[in-house]
Amino acid sequence: MKAVVTGGAGFIGSHLCDYLIAHGHQVVVLDDLSTGSESNLEQLRGNPAFELVKGTILDKRLVSDLIGESDTVFHLAAAVGVHNIVDKPLESLRTNLHGTENVVEAAAAHGARFAVASTSEVYGKNDSDGLTEDADRILGSPLKSRWSYAAAKGLDELVAYVYGTETGLPCVITRFFNIVGPRQTGRYGMVVPRFVSQALAGEPITVYGTGDQRRCFGSVFDVIPALVRLLDTPEAYNTAVNLGGKEEISIRGLADRVIELTGSSSEVRFVSYSDAYGAGYEDMQRRMPDTGLARELIGYEPTRTLDDIIT
Ligand code: NAD
């Protein structure tokens, strides 16, 4: 495989690069290093099968040139992080939407296989038990804030779907649910690394809202092989597939678990959403994937426990 990984200097992208290189593939990363970092790719520096190109997915010519040399595209570049999205909603919409359009158009033009990272946030406020991929659930009940992210990702899915069905582009859409692992930074609001660094520093662990909101964290080491396998599975083309973990926990429970596992003396401090993110901020109360479709398509069975993920 000669793969282009957009957003390859980010958390998930860098693990994908490690995996692809370890499996004998060639990889070119396109990343503007806005939330990603060259240090995430340090281990691949000097490897003849690997190249990092610093640039943006908004640069249509660059995107086309790089994808023209490849046979597979993993599109992970996006404006992410709650603060980024809440502070600059239209900018993040533009990056995620126009960038994806450039990438998918180039993949279709050059006959490369295409995978795009979408998100559980396309389910909006829907908090039912085990969210399934049914199309009528997407973008059905908008949140007041960070809707730009969900809307852009929902539109990305539709654009990918149209290219897949109308041009025959082999196209995989994965909806990630709270993926966690090494190299993820708490800087952009990701809860597990933020809690762990607060616990290790002995600082108060700041829980936003009541802490009763529930999440299900998935390991990056479970989802990367699944992502690659989906691209080798034609039955998975032109449909969205949930990828995540299986253990649900409240954010308050997560804080307690992190304190216990790190042996920290940190206290838990509750901060209102408006103090954390500004007035009008709204969060999903529950985010629990049904990964039955991934199981059916590729035998997906996450093996890492929440404790594995935290430690
Ligand atoms: P990340 O911030 O670590 O990775 C995103 C990467 O994209 C960064 O390296 C960043 O520098 C790069 N980027 C941003 N804008 C760019 C641009 N205009 N041009 C080129 N590169 C650009 O985040 P991540 O958690 O690794 O997320 C990867 C993908 O997975 C994203 O598309 C994200 O929306 C999606 N996702 C992640 C999660 C999760 O739990 N981590 C959940 C749902 C969806």
Boltz pocket constraint, residues with backbone or C-beta under 6 A from the ligand:
constraints:
  - pocket:
      binder: B
      contacts: [[A, 6], [A, 7], [A, 8], [A, 9], [A, 10], [A, 11], [A, 12], [A, 13], [A, 30], [A, 31], [A, 32], [A, 33], [A, 34], [A, 35], [A, 36], [A, 37], [A, 55], [A, 56], [A, 57], [A, 58], [A, 75], [A, 76], [A, 77], [A, 78], [A, 79], [A, 80], [A, 95], [A, 99], [A, 117], [A, 118], [A, 119], [A, 120], [A, 175], [A, 176], [A, 177], [A, 178], [A, 179], [A, 180]]
      max_distance: 6.0
